[in-house]
Amino acid sequence: MKKIFKLSETAFQMDGKMPLSQAIPLGLQHVLAMFVGNLTPLLIITGACGLAGGEFADLQLSLLQNAMLIAGIVTLVQLFGIGPVGGRVPIIMGTSSGFIGVFNSVAATMGGGILAYGAIMGASIIGGLFETVLGFFLKPLRKFFPSVVTGTVVMSIGLSLISVGINSFGGGNKAEDFGSIENLLLALFVLIAILFFKHATKGFLSSSSILFGIIFGYIAAMIMGFVLPKTGVEYTKAWVLNWDKVAEASWFAVPKLLPVKPVFDLRAILPVLIMFIVTAVETVGDISGVMEGGLDREATDKELAGGVMCDGLGSSFAAIFGVLPNTSFSQNVGLVAMTKVVNRFALATGAIFLVLCGLCPKLAALVSIMPQSVLGGAAVMMFSSIVISGIQLITKNPLNARNLSIVSVALGVGYGMGANPGILVHTPEVVQLVFGGSGIVPAAMVAILLNIILPKEEK
């Protein structure tokens, strides 16, 4: 009996052959750790562009379906590689939350709608190709991205997303009942459920706390629908589940190419290009983290370059299917570091499961009806954990006076601009486009620049 539950030693080897009975649960655990995070950015950005319901309901459903398919395909490329593309490292790929701030800014600048989403897709195609080129030249560029720079970037991404998470916590700021007691209590219930599973359970349940919190949120919203009024004055409350949408969705469908026509607009391209530099830095940090945490060694230049190229081409490929950029998932890096399971075959079983999910619109519909307050209960914790990941990277090396200055100035300027973009109102429009909005881009640029300029302290 003990042999049945004993984990194979090959689980801790990248290329070891594992029995399916163990590989599938381990792969599914990785999928559960990122499943919600993979779809969350799409739900937020389609909402920001006004594509979350009504005449665009079918489009959002198609995009969610494609997001799961693309995550599975790009993960397989990252795991096993195609030529120089793919780091052949135990990394799970998915829709990046790092772009949410910049894409929100683009949507606001362009007035939302299908045109704004098309511009985001066009910018993602170009940005992905740009990041692919960066991957080819990563070795000479690597010295510009030490942990203090990557950590500052990751931390600024988390800080910029906290307001997005809290908006969802209240039911979505476009909802008629935003901030209602029902929305707040539902979000709080989800957050408490996540904390319970995270800290009162172990292993599989603990690692999947976000997913179980979301499931309990759905159950709570169903119960609320039986005991509370579902409508206000001429509106449906934000927490109400639209089961008709699930019933109408088919069980199987072939994903659509170009569900949204790409639009190439400089107002979107300029800030997104810089964000792709930022995400390349983040990917270097993720791959370094997974190799050090899982295998106790540094990532090689070849692994880093292949990983960044997969990020870039994967993002361009995703945009062709109407999906936001696909990058390495930091949640899964933490899972590898915690479990030490680095077997690529095990992770591949999870990627194949994602592909299968991408062929089933009914599953995508089930996710798309998620109340914003349920999403917010999970998002406030997920997004805040990104800040903690950034702090861990920053403190990887001693926080001397030089590093302290880099972090302080980059966050002060970057996050400051994100909190008060009006400070740039009298600057040229190109400056507002690149540095206004989320604050991630200015924080990254300042961190990179100061790392080059400030003299290194003698040991």
C-alpha positions in Angstrom: 0.0 0.0 0.0 2.8 2.4 0.8 4.3 1.9 -2.7 1.0 3.2 -4.2 1.3 6.5 -2.4 5.1 6.9 -2.6 6.1 9.5 -5.1 8.4 8.3 -7.9 12.0 9.6 -7.7 11.7 10.7 -11.3 9.3 13.4 -10.2 12.4 15.3 -9.1 14.2 14.9 -12.5 13.4 17.0 -15.5 13.6 14.1 -18.0 12.6 11.1 -15.9 9.7 8.9 -17.1 6.8 8.9 -14.6 3.9 6.6 -14.3 0.7 8.2 -15.5 -1.1 7.5 -12.2 1.3 10.0 -10.6 2.0 12.3 -13.5 -1.6 13.3 -14.1 -2.4 14.4 -10.5 0.9 16.4 -10.4 0.1 18.0 -13.7 -3.4 18.8 -12.8 -2.2 20.4 -9.6 -0.2 22.9 -11.7 -3.3 23.6 -13.9 -5.4 24.2 -10.7 -2.8 26.6 -9.4 -3.0 28.7 -12.6 -6.5 28.0 -14.1 -8.2 31.0 -12.6 -5.2 33.3 -13.1 -5.1 32.3 -16.8 -8.6 33.6 -17.4 -8.7 36.5 -15.0 -6.8 39.0 -17.2 -9.2 38.2 -20.1 -12.3 38.8 -18.0 -10.9 42.1 -16.7 -9.8 43.5 -20.1 -12.9 42.4 -22.0 -14.8 44.1 -19.2 -12.7 47.3 -19.5 -13.4 47.3 -23.3 -17.1 46.7 -22.8 -17.1 43.3 -24.3 -18.3 41.3 -21.2 -21.9 40.8 -22.1 -24.8 41.6 -24.3 -24.0 41.4 -28.0 -20.4 40.5 -27.2 -21.2 37.6 -24.8 -20.4 34.9 -27.5 -17.1 36.7 -28.4 -16.0 36.6 -24.7 -16.9 33.0 -24.5 -14.8 32.2 -27.6 -11.9 34.2 -26.2 -12.0 32.3 -22.9 -12.0 29.0 -24.8 -9.0 30.1 -26.9 -7.1 31.2 -23.7 -7.1 27.7 -22.3 -6.1 26.1 -25.7 -3.2 28.6 -26.2 -1.9 28.2 -22.7 -1.7 24.5 -23.2 0.0 24.7 -26.6 2.6 27.4 -25.5 3.3 25.4 -22.3 4.2 22.3 -24.4 6.5 24.5 -26.5 8.2 25.9 -23.4 8.6 22.4 -21.9 10.0 20.6 -24.9 11.1 23.3 -27.4 10.9 23.8 -31.1 14.4 24.6 -32.4 15.8 27.5 -30.3 12.3 28.5 -29.1 11.4 27.1 -25.6 13.7 26.9 -22.6 12.9 23.2 -22.1 12.3 24.0 -18.4 9.5 23.1 -16.0 7.5 26.3 -16.5 3.7 26.7 -17.0 2.7 29.4 -19.5 -0.6 31.4 -19.4 -2.3 34.7 -20.0 -0.2 37.4 -18.3 -1.7 39.6 -15.6 1.3 41.9 -15.9 -0.3 43.6 -18.9 -3.6 44.4 -17.2 -2.5 47.9 -16.1 -1.2 48.9 -19.6 -4.1 47.3 -21.4 -6.6 49.1 -19.1 -4.8 52.4 -20.0 -5.0 51.6 -23.7 -8.7 50.7 -23.4 -9.4 54.1 -21.7 -7.3 56.0 -24.2 -9.1 54.5 -27.2 -12.6 54.7 -25.7 -13.1 50.9 -25.3 -15.1 48.8 -27.6 -14.0 46.3 -30.3 -11.6 48.8 -31.7 -9.6 49.1 -28.5 -9.4 45.3 -28.1 -8.3 45.0 -31.7 -5.5 47.6 -31.0 -4.4 45.5 -28.0 -4.2 42.4 -30.2 -2.2 44.3 -32.9 0.2 45.7 -30.3 0.6 42.2 -28.8 1.6 40.7 -32.2 4.3 43.3 -32.7 5.4 43.2 -29.1 5.7 39.4 -29.1 7.9 39.5 -32.2 10.0 42.2 -30.5 10.5 40.1 -27.3 11.5 37.2 -29.5 14.3 39.3 -30.9 15.3 40.2 -27.4 15.6 36.5 -26.6 18.2 36.1 -29.3 20.3 38.7 -27.8 19.6 37.9 -24.1 23.1 36.7 -23.2 24.8 40.2 -23.6 21.7 41.9 -22.1 21.4 39.7 -19.0 23.8 41.9 -17.0 21.2 44.7 -17.2 18.6 42.6 -15.3 19.9 41.6 -11.9 17.4 40.5 -9.2 17.1 44.0 -7.8 15.7 45.1 -11.2 13.5 42.1 -11.9 12.2 42.3 -8.3 11.3 45.9 -8.6 9.5 45.3 -11.9 7.5 42.3 -10.4 6.7 44.4 -7.3 5.4 47.3 -9.4 3.2 44.9 -11.4 1.6 43.7 -8.2 1.1 47.2 -6.8 -0.5 48.4 -10.0 -3.0 45.5 -9.9 -4.2 45.9 -6.3 -6.8 48.6 -7.4 -8.0 46.3 -10.2 -8.6 43.5 -7.6 -10.4 45.7 -5.2 -12.7 47.0 -7.9 -13.7 43.5 -8.7 -14.1 42.9 -4.9 -16.9 45.5 -4.9 -18.6 43.8 -7.9 -16.9 45.7 -10.7 -17.0 49.5 -10.8 -19.3 49.5 -13.9 -22.0 47.5 -11.9 -25.1 49.4 -10.8 -24.8 47.8 -7.4 -21.0 48.4 -7.0 -20.0 48.2 -3.4 -23.3 46.7 -2.2 -23.3 44.7 1.0 -24.1 41.5 -1.1 -21.0 42.0 -3.3 -18.7 42.8 -0.4 -19.9 39.9 1.7 -19.6 37.4 -1.2 -16.0 38.6 -2.0 -15.1 38.4 1.7 -16.5 34.9 1.9 -14.4 33.8 -1.0 -11.3 35.4 0.6 -11.9 33.6 3.9 -12.5 30.3 2.1 -9.1 30.7 0.3 -7.3 31.5 3.6 -8.9 28.4 5.2 -7.8 26.0 2.4 -4.4 27.6 2.2 -3.6 27.4 5.9 -5.9 24.7 7.4 -5.2 22.0 4.8 -2.1 20.5 3.3 -0.8 19.2 -0.1 -3.3 19.2 -2.9 -6.0 21.2 -1.1 -3.6 23.8 0.1 -2.0 24.3 -3.3 -5.4 24.6 -4.9 -6.9 27.1 -2.4 -7.7 29.7 -5.0 -9.7 27.2 -7.1 -11.6 25.9 -4.0 -12.3 29.5 -2.9 -13.8 30.2 -6.3 -15.9 27.1 -6.2 -17.3 28.0 -2.8 -18.0 31.5 -4.2 -20.2 30.0 -7.0 -22.0 27.9 -4.4 -22.6 31.0 -2.2 -23.9 33.0 -5.2 -26.3 30.1 -6.1 -27.7 30.1 -2.5 -28.0 33.9 -2.6 -30.0 33.6 -5.8 -32.6 31.5 -3.9 -33.0 33.7 -0.9 -32.3 37.3 -2.1 -33.9 39.5 -4.8 -31.9 39.2 -8.1 -32.8 42.6 -9.5 -32.6 46.2 -8.5 -34.4 49.1 -10.2 -34.1 48.1 -13.9 -30.9 46.2 -13.5 -29.7 42.6 -12.6 -27.4 42.5 -9.6 -23.7 41.8 -10.4 -23.5 38.7 -8.2 -26.3 36.8 -10.1 -25.2 33.7 -12.0 -26.4 33.6 -15.7 -26.9 29.8 -16.1 -28.7 30.3 -19.5 -25.3 31.2 -20.9 -23.9 27.8 -19.8 -26.9 25.9 -21.1 -26.7 27.5 -24.5 -22.9 26.8 -25.0 -22.0 23.7 -27.0 -19.9 20.8 -25.6 -17.3 21.0 -28.5 -16.2 23.7 -30.8 -13.1 24.4 -33.0 -11.4 27.6 -31.8 -11.7 30.6 -34.1 -8.8 32.3 -35.8 -8.8 36.1 -35.6 -12.0 36.4 -33.6 -11.1 40.1 -33.3 -9.4 41.8 -36.2 -6.0 43.3 -35.1 -5.6 47.0 -35.3 -2.2 48.6 -35.5 -2.3 51.9 -33.5 0.7 53.7 -32.0 -1.3 54.6 -29.0 -1.4 51.0 -28.1 1.9 49.8 -29.6 4.3 52.2 -27.8 3.4 51.4 -24.2 2.9 47.7 -25.0 6.4 47.4 -26.6 8.0 48.6 -23.4 5.8 46.3 -21.3 7.2 43.4 -23.4 10.7 44.4 -22.2 9.4 44.3 -18.7 7.9 40.9 -19.2 11.1 39.6 -20.6 12.8 40.7 -17.4 10.1 38.9 -15.4 10.5 35.7 -17.4 14.2 35.7 -16.7 13.3 36.0 -13.0 10.8 33.2 -13.2 13.1 30.7 -15.0 15.9 31.6 -12.6 13.6 31.0 -9.7 12.3 27.7 -10.9 15.8 26.3 -11.7 17.2 27.5 -8.3 14.1 26.4 -6.4 13.5 23.1 -8.1 17.0 21.9 -9.1 19.3 24.0 -6.9 21.3 25.4 -9.9 21.3 28.6 -11.9 19.5 28.7 -15.3 21.8 28.6 -18.3 21.9 31.3 -21.0 20.4 28.9 -23.5 17.5 28.1 -21.1 16.8 31.8 -20.5 17.0 32.8 -24.1 14.8 30.0 -25.3 12.3 30.8 -22.5 12.1 34.5 -23.5 11.7 33.6 -27.2 8.8 31.3 -26.3 7.3 34.2 -24.3 7.5 36.4 -27.4 6.3 34.0 -30.1 3.7 32.5 -27.8 2.3 36.0 -27.2 2.1 36.8 -30.9 0.5 33.4 -31.6 -2.0 34.0 -28.8 -3.0 37.4 -30.3 -4.0 35.6 -33.6 -6.6 33.8 -31.5 -7.7 37.0 -29.7 -5.9 36.0 -26.5 -3.8 38.4 -24.3 0.0 37.8 -24.1 1.1 34.4 -22.8 4.1 34.4 -20.4 5.6 32.3 -17.6 3.4 31.9 -14.5 4.9 33.0 -11.2 2.4 31.0 -9.2 3.7 27.8 -10.7 7.3 28.8 -10.0 6.4 28.9 -6.3 4.7 25.5 -6.6 7.9 24.0 -8.1 10.0 25.6 -5.4 7.7 24.2 -2.7 7.3 20.6 -4.0 10.6 20.3 -5.9 8.6 18.4 -8.6 10.3 19.4 -11.9 9.4 16.5 -14.2 8.5 17.9 -17.6 6.2 14.9 -18.5 4.1 15.6 -15.4 3.7 19.2 -16.3 2.9 18.2 -19.9 -0.1 16.2 -18.7 -1.5 19.4 -17.3 -0.8 21.3 -20.5 -2.8 18.6 -22.5 -5.6 19.0 -20.0 -5.7 22.8 -20.8 -5.8 22.0 -24.5 -8.8 19.7 -24.0 -10.5 22.4 -21.9 -10.0 24.8 -24.8 -12.1 22.6 -27.1 -15.1 22.7 -24.7 -17.1 26.0 -24.8 -19.4 24.9 -22.0 -16.5 25.0 -19.6 -15.5 28.5 -20.8 -19.1 29.6 -20.3 -19.1 28.3 -16.7 -16.0 30.5 -16.0 -17.4 33.6 -17.9 -20.5 33.8 -15.7 -18.3 34.2 -12.6 -19.5 37.2 -10.5 -16.9 40.0 -10.3 -17.1 39.9 -6.5 -16.1 36.2 -6.5 -13.3 37.0 -8.9 -12.3 39.9 -6.6 -12.1 37.8 -3.5 -9.4 35.7 -5.2 -7.8 38.6 -7.1 -6.9 40.7 -4.1 -4.9 37.8 -2.7 -3.4 36.7 -6.1 -2.3 40.3 -7.0 -0.9 41.1 -3.6 1.1 37.9 -3.7 2.9 39.3 -6.8 4.1 42.1 -4.6 5.5 39.6 -2.1 7.3 37.7 -5.0 8.9 41.0 -6.0 10.1 41.6 -2.4 11.6 38.1 -2.3 13.5 38.8 -5.5 14.7 42.2 -4.3 16.0 40.7 -1.0 17.7 37.8 -2.8 20.9 39.8 -2.5 21.8 42.1 0.5 19.8 45.3 0.3 22.8 47.7 0.4 22.6 51.5 -0.2 22.8 51.1 -4.0 20.0 48.6 -4.3 17.9 50.5 -1.8 18.2 53.6 -4.0 17.2 51.7 -7.1 14.1 50.2 -5.5 13.1 53.4 -3.7 13.3 55.7 -6.7 11.9 53.3 -9.2 8.8 52.6 -7.0 8.5 56.2 -6.0 8.4 57.5 -9.5 6.7 54.5 -11.2 4.0 53.7 -8.7 3.6 57.5 -8.0 2.8 58.1 -11.7 0.5 55.1 -11.8 -1.4 56.5 -8.8 -1.5 60.1 -10.2 -1.1 60.0 -14.0 -2.4 63.6 -14.2 1.2 64.7 -13.4 2.0 64.1 -17.1 -0.8 66.1 -18.5 1.5 68.8 -19.9 4.1 66.5 -21.4 4.1 65.4 -25.1 1.4 62.9 -26.0 4.0 60.2 -26.7 5.3 60.5 -23.1 1.8 60.2 -21.7 1.1 57.1 -23.8 4.3 55.3 -22.7 4.6 56.3 -19.1 1.0 57.2 -18.1 -1.5 54.6 -16.8 -0.2 51.7 -14.8 3.2 52.9 -13.5 4.8 49.6 -14.4 6.7 51.0 -17.4 8.2 54.0 -15.7 9.2 51.9 -12.7 10.9 49.4 -15.0 12.7 52.1 -17.0 14.0 53.9 -13.9 15.2 50.6 -12.3 17.1 49.6 -15.5 18.6 53.1 -15.9 19.7 53.4 -12.3 21.2 49.9 -12.4 23.4 51.1 -15.3 24.3 54.5 -13.9 24.9 54.0 -10.2 28.4 52.7 -9.3 28.5 49.3 -7.8 29.6 49.1 -4.1 32.8 47.4 -3.3 32.5 44.2 -1.4 
